[in-house]
Amino acid sequence: MKNILKTFAIMTLVGNCLYSQVVEVDEVVKLAINNNLQIKIVEDDIKINNDKKGQTLALYKPKLKLSGGYIHLNEMPDIVEVARKLGQLNNGLDLAFDKLAQVYSTSPYSLLYSGLANGLSQVELQDDGLNYSSVKLSFEQPLYTGGKITAVNKQVDISIDISELEKQKSISDITFETKKAYYNVVLAKRTLNTVNEIYKDVEKHLSEANSYYKAGIVSELDVMRAKAKLSEVKQKIVQAENAVDISKAYLNFVIGKDLPKDFEPNETIVPTSLNASYEDVEKMALENRIELKIYEKKSELAKENKKVISSQNKPVVAIQGEYKYEGTDLTEEDPQWQIGIVGSWNIYTGGSTSSQVDEASSTIGKVQNGIELAKSSIKIDVKKAYLDMVNSVESIKVAEQTLTQATEANRMASVSYSTGYGSSMEKMDAEAFLEQAKNTYDNAINQYIVAKYNLEKATGMYY
């Protein structure tokens, strides 16, 4: 069947990108992946989760906070005013007793006044208190959070893993859709080639019929039949050309980029039999299907979420401290500092935390059920894809035999008609049989390609 399959030259440059007349399927897949918006969205999710990782790691580290303030009052505070008046009273009494002691130095009261004067001393009056400033450096270092920080960090790690898997799934999906669209173009091209070959054969038959009619060997009916057949084939050519254009347009839609109008797919297809057993294929699918891996990661995520919620029932311990200056004149104030260990424990929350823990447990059970359901679905996908693959290989073998027989029958009918021993009807029947055999073979090839990529998708073997 090598004469049926086509091979084209390697690609040439078109515009600013590397394209060729023959565009290979892997190249088209690469274009589709590079232009797919869903993949770009998932990549943004990966970046967002990596940024969150930096935030959660910061929970382990101490927090330093620098704060300060300045306040100006429109009137003196009462306590400052009282202090200033008491100071003024103290200073006035000190001066008065000292003066009395000097005036009545010879009086018996001299010792009393001197004692009172000595008991008092001049004090500096307090600032008016209209301006107040403060500068404070405080810190806090978590010592124990009930496992919350560790669980939160694991959640972010798992979220990153899920995003990576979702990216792989997006790539897998776009790869499958692109290959499917690509081989739709291949099938349309093969159908067009088949119709063109039939056209040439019918055109030759019409030429022979005309010659024989002019020679009086056949009736005009043979010529009319050949012309009618040629018109029928012309209509099929138009339909096949439209099918090629439509399939190419859909391929451009899938990859998100227009390929050159004159591009051709590589129509070389070499079917191969499936050597693996169904059990091996099923095992491969359960190990590689991305959907199952995502479910397993979601199960891990749900378990870590339960740990975060459960941490609310545990004490929280931290070291706290501060170093500060405050007063009306910071340059004259002495620093104040303190450090200590603080803790808190939610002893009773009205049942709110226990309800949240129960909800988290239910979520874990739900995800586990989802995993089992996914496994069952995967097994069904694999079973269908495996059987379709086996059947498609057998269909190709049968179609090849039929095509070989139809080709030989058409050759024999052509020879018979050319030598005048065969009829026009025999020749046209042979042509119709050959056309049907070629279409059947092309459809068998297409079914094989679809089955092949369905099996790859079912087993998760794009990676």
Secondary structure, DSSP 8 states (H G I E B T S, - for coil): -TTTS-------EETTEE--SEE-HHHHHHHHHHH-HHHHHHHHHHHHHHHHHHHHHGGGS-EEEEEEEEEE-SS--HHHHHHHHHHHHHHHHHHHHHHHHHHTTTSTTHHHHHHHHHH-----------EEEEEEEEEEEEEE-TTHHHHHHHHHHHHHHHHHHHHHHHHHHHHHHHHHHHHHHHHHHHHHHHHHHHHHHHHHHHHHHHHHHHTTSS-HHHHHHHHHHHHHHHHHHHHHHHHHHHHHHHHHHHHTS---TT-EE----------S-HHHHHHHHHHH-HHHHHHHHHHHHHHHHHHHHHGGGS-EEEEEEEEEEEES-GGG---EEEEEEEEE-----TTHHHHHHHHHHHHHHHHHHHHHHHHHHHHHHHHHHHHHHHHHHHHHHHHHHHHHHHHHHHHHHHHHHHTT-S-HHHHHHHHHHHHHHHHHHHHHHHHHHHHHHHHHHHHTTT-
